[in-house]
């Protein structure tokens, strides 16, 4: 340490202009690096917000594609049309679809998409609501094989009071249901318009709802309610445009373009713009780093004569390296403190409105991380340059011209 302040005094005394330029250039480069770090973090967060795969916030769960009119009775829509529609829609925005609801042959159909369409497992939902009685809901194999299985309301089973511990709803009895299960060969069956089905589950719902795999329904079955499509993840603009075109392709003027135009979408061009700015900030930081390295190299070369004298008088290479590294690190620490103070107190308040997330980067932890990274990198670069300079003999160092 005894040489540190002596070297600094000598540097200021004999090279005032160079010292001033060195300090100004290092602070400026550091300022650009800190600013680049904040800008990168700001746009990185904005890109995450825009391209997030997280579900839509609860208050936005209403997002759906709406229709401006109901089905015209004189121009019915067939099940085959809806199945073609959801197939194409699934290929377009698949995993971002929450659910699709429609009514076909008096059956309520609720579909979800996960590597293909399947009926929403209402068993789990009804179980949570205390409205599931027993059995299971449909499996993927049931859909794929178009199995003739059914989930029925328990109160349509006429023998329940005799066999099970269950009390009927006072206002509902098995006679009120058009279709009633019956036992045969140890299994439960029910005869529906589409044929004979095995009953695999019962609900406690008394709304006369029967559920069968949607793949059972014939393509020419009439759809009595246009498909209601909920979105669980906000779409990109291109995805939204394709989805609207698919709606129009299958349902014509039924789609409510004015209503759906208010649906928030992500702008791919905006993301590209943010990513470009992030790249620019990285380039600026790299240029600033190169500039600082060049400054250190210049200062070390200024010490060429001094280093050769130290070596001639018995100073070892390792000791000389430590003397120079400590001095350079001292400049870096002081300039970093000055730079961060100026940036945080003067510059940041003036740019915070331009970058909505930039303040998140400049916490105490953020500044500490920046300083540590800068000092570690600086230490490594300085050692490389100093070792390279002092590897020559004192005579060679004196002979080299700048």
ZAMARGU-4260 file (C-alpha; in steps of 0.2 Angstrom, whole numbers, plus 5000, padded with zeros to 4 digits):
<rodrens>
0) 5000/5000/5000 | 5015/5012/5003 | 5017/5013/4984 | 4999/5016/4980 | 4996/5034/4984
5) 5014/5038/4979 | 5010/5031/4962 | 4994/5041/4961 | 5003/5057/4966 | 5016/5054/4953
10) 5003/5050/4940 | 4993/5066/4943 | 5009/5077/4945 | 5017/5072/4929 | 5002/5067/4918
15) 4988/5079/4924 | 4979/5079/4907 | 4981/5060/4904 | 4975/5057/4922 | 4959/5068/4919
20) 4955/5060/4903 | 4958/5042/4910 | 4946/5046/4925 | 4933/5054/4913 | 4934/5040/4901
25) 4932/5026/4914 | 4917/5035/4922 | 4909/5037/4905 | 4912/5019/4900 | 4905/5013/4917
30) 4890/5024/4915 | 4886/5017/4898 | 4888/4999/4905 | 4877/5003/4920 | 4864/5011/4908
35) 4865/4996/4896 | 4862/4984/4910 | 4846/4993/4915 | 4840/4995/4898 | 4843/4977/4894
40) 4833/4972/4910 | 4819/4984/4906 | 4816/4977/4889 | 4819/4959/4894 | 4805/4961/4907
45) 4794/4968/4894 | 4797/4954/4882 | 4793/4942/4896 | 4777/4951/4899 | 4772/4950/4881
50) 4777/4932/4877 | 4773/4925/4894 | 4765/4908/4895 | 4757/4911/4911 | 4738/4910/4912
55) 4728/4926/4910 | 4725/4936/4926 | 4708/4931/4934 | 4700/4948/4930 | 4704/4944/4911
60) 4696/4926/4911 | 4681/4933/4902 | 4692/4934/4886 | 4683/4924/4873 | 4677/4924/4855
65) 4659/4930/4854 | 4646/4929/4841 | 4634/4943/4836 | 4619/4931/4832 | 4612/4914/4836
70) 4610/4900/4825 | 4597/4902/4811 | 4585/4888/4813 | 4583/4887/4794 | 4601/4885/4792
75) 4607/4873/4805 | 4625/4870/4809 | 4631/4852/4810 | 4642/4843/4822 | 4654/4839/4808
80) 4656/4858/4804 | 4660/4861/4823 | 4673/4846/4823 | 4682/4853/4808 | 4682/4870/4816
85) 4690/4865/4833 | 4702/4854/4823 | 4708/4869/4813 | 4708/4880/4829 | 4718/4868/4839
90) 4731/4867/4826 | 4732/4886/4826 | 4732/4891/4844 | 4730/4874/4853 | 4737/4876/4871
95) 4731/4893/4873 | 4713/4888/4872 | 4705/4887/4889 | 4689/4878/4884 | 4676/4876/4870
100) 4658/4874/4874 | 4644/4870/4863 | 4627/4860/4863 | 4624/4845/4851 | 4609/4833/4851
105) 4604/4841/4868 | 4621/4836/4875 | 4632/4849/4883 | 4650/4847/4876 | 4665/4855/4885
110) 4682/4852/4877 | 4699/4856/4882 | 4715/4855/4872 | 4731/4846/4877 | 4740/4838/4863
115) 4723/4835/4855 | 4705/4838/4860 | 4696/4829/4874 | 4681/4832/4885 | 4683/4843/4901
120) 4685/4831/4916 | 4669/4838/4925 | 4672/4824/4937 | 4686/4833/4946 | 4676/4849/4946
125) 4660/4841/4952 | 4670/4832/4966 | 4676/4849/4972 | 4659/4856/4972 | 4651/4840/4981
130) 4641/4836/4966 | 4650/4820/4960 | 4642/4804/4966 | 4653/4789/4961 | 4662/4780/4946
135) 4674/4789/4934 | 4673/4801/4920 | 4679/4798/4902 | 4697/4793/4898 | 4707/4798/4882
140) 4704/4780/4877 | 4685/4782/4878 | 4687/4797/4866 | 4699/4789/4854 | 4689/4773/4853
145) 4672/4782/4853 | 4667/4770/4867 | 4648/4769/4871 | 4650/4775/4890 | 4639/4787/4899
150) 4639/4798/4915 | 4622/4800/4921 | 4613/4810/4936 | 4611/4798/4950 | 4593/4803/4953
155) 4588/4795/4937 | 4592/4778/4944 | 4575/4771/4951 | 4582/4758/4963 | 4594/4769/4972
160) 4584/4771/4988 | 4584/4753/4990 | 4602/4750/4986 | 4612/4765/4991 | 4613/4778/5005
165) 4606/4793/4995 | 4590/4804/4997 | 4581/4810/4982 | 4579/4829/4979 | 4561/4832/4985
170) 4557/4840/4969 | 4564/4826/4957 | 4561/4808/4955 | 4567/4795/4943 | 4551/4796/4934
175) 4555/4814/4929 | 4570/4808/4919 | 4567/4802/4901 | 4581/4789/4902 | 4584/4778/4917
180) 4599/4766/4920 | 4596/4747/4922 | 4607/4733/4928 | 4612/4719/4916 | 4626/4706/4918
185) 4633/4715/4933 | 4635/4731/4924 | 4624/4747/4923 | 4617/4752/4906 | 4606/4766/4899
190) 4597/4767/4882 | 4600/4784/4874 | 4595/4789/4856 | 4612/4785/4850 | 4611/4767/4857
195) 4615/4757/4872 | 4628/4764/4884 | 4637/4758/4899 | 4635/4770/4914 | 4653/4772/4921
200) 4649/4787/4933 | 4635/4796/4942 | 4633/4814/4946 | 4623/4822/4960 | 4616/4835/4948
205) 4597/4835/4945 | 4598/4846/4929 | 4594/4831/4918 | 4611/4831/4910 | 4619/4815/4903
210) 4636/4815/4896 | 4643/4804/4882 | 4660/4806/4873 | 4658/4819/4859 | 4666/4807/4847
215) 4650/4796/4848 | 4639/4810/4840 | 4637/4808/4822 | 4643/4821/4810 | 4626/4826/4804
220) 4620/4829/4822 | 4613/4846/4824 | 4622/4859/4835 | 4610/4870/4844 | 4623/4882/4852
225) 4637/4890/4843 | 4654/4885/4851 | 4660/4897/4864 | 4679/4898/4865 | 4688/4904/4880
230) 4706/4909/4879 | 4718/4905/4894 | 4733/4914/4887 | 4734/4930/4877 | 4737/4928/4859
235) 4750/4936/4847 | 4742/4947/4834 | 4746/4934/4820 | 4737/4920/4831 | 4722/4931/4834
240) 4720/4936/4815 | 4721/4917/4810 | 4708/4912/4824 | 4696/4926/4818 | 4698/4920/4800
245) 4694/4902/4806 | 4679/4908/4814 | 4673/4917/4799 | 4677/4902/4788 | 4665/4891/4797
250) 4652/4903/4805 | 4652/4917/4793 | 4644/4933/4799 | 4640/4926/4816 | 4657/4931/4823
255) 4656/4948/4832 | 4672/4957/4825 | 4668/4973/4834 | 4667/4965/4851 | 4682/4954/4848
260) 4693/4968/4842 | 4694/4974/4860 | 4703/4958/4865 | 4721/4962/4870 | 4734/4953/4859
265) 4753/4953/4859 | 4762/4962/4845 | 4776/4951/4838 | 4784/4967/4830 | 4785/4975/4847
270) 4794/4960/4854 | 4806/4961/4839 | 4809/4979/4843 | 4812/4976/4861 | 4824/4962/4857
275) 4834/4973/4845 | 4836/4986/4859 | 4842/4973/4870 | 4855/4968/4857 | 4860/4986/4855
280) 4862/4988/4874 | 4873/4972/4875 | 4884/4980/4860 | 4886/4996/4870 | 4891/4987/4885
285) 4904/4977/4876 | 4911/4993/4867 | 4912/5001/4884 | 4922/4986/4891 | 4934/4986/4877
290) 4936/5005/4879 | 4940/5002/4898 | 4953/4988/4894 | 4961/5000/4881 | 4962/5014/4895
295) 4971/5001/4907 | 4983/4996/4893 | 4987/5014/4889 | 4991/5018/4908 | 5001/5003/4910
300) 5012/5007/4895 | 5014/5025/4902 | 5022/5016/4917 | 5035/5007/4905 | 5050/5017/4912
305) 5044/5016/4930 | 5042/4997/4929 | 5059/4994/4921 | 5067/5005/4935 | 5058/4994/4948
310) 5064/4978/4940 | 5082/4985/4939 | 5081/4989/4958 | 5076/4971/4962 | 5057/4971/4962
315) 5051/4954/4957 | 5038/4952/4943 | 5025/4946/4955 | 5027/4961/4967 | 5027/4973/4953
320) 5011/4965/4946 | 5003/4967/4963 | 5008/4985/4965 | 5000/4989/4948 | 4985/4979/4950
325) 4981/4987/4967 | 4983/5004/4959 | 4971/5000/4944 | 4958/4992/4956 | 4959/5007/4967
330) 4954/5018/4952 | 4940/5006/4947 | 4933/5005/4965 | 4933/5024/4967 | 4926/5028/4949
335) 4913/5015/4951 | 4907/5023/4967 | 4907/5040/4959 | 4898/5033/4944 | 4884/5024/4953
340) 4881/5039/4964 | 4879/5051/4949 | 4869/5038/4940 | 4857/5034/4954 | 4854/5052/4960
345) 4855/5062/4944 | 4852/5051/4928 | 4840/5038/4934 | 4826/5050/4940 | 4827/5058/4923
350) 4825/5042/4913 | 4814/5031/4924 | 4798/5037/4914 | 4805/5031/4898 | 4808/5014/4904
355) 4794/5007/4915 | 4805/4992/4922 | 4822/5000/4923 | 4821/5004/4942 | 4819/4985/4945
360) 4837/4983/4939 | 4845/4996/4951 | 4842/4989/4968 | 4856/4988/4981 | 4858/4970/4976
365) 4859/4975/4957 | 4872/4988/4960 | 4882/4976/4971 | 4881/4963/4957 | 4887/4975/4944
370) 4902/4981/4954 | 4907/4963/4959 | 4906/4958/4940 | 4916/4973/4935 | 4929/4972/4947
375) 4932/4953/4944 | 4933/4956/4925 | 4944/4971/4928 | 4956/4961/4939 | 4958/4947/4926
380) 4960/4959/4912 | 4973/4969/4921 | 4983/4954/4927 | 4984/4948/4909 | 4990/4965/4902
385) 5002/4968/4916 | 5010/4951/4915 | 5012/4953/4897 | 5021/4970/4899 | 5032/4965/4913
390) 5037/4948/4905 | 5050/4957/4895 | 5067/4962/4903 | 5070/4979/4910 | 5082/4983/4895
395) 5068/4978/4883 | 5055/4989/4891 | 5066/5004/4890 | 5070/5001/4872 | 5052/5000/4867
400) 5044/5016/4860 | 5026/5021/4862
</rodrens>
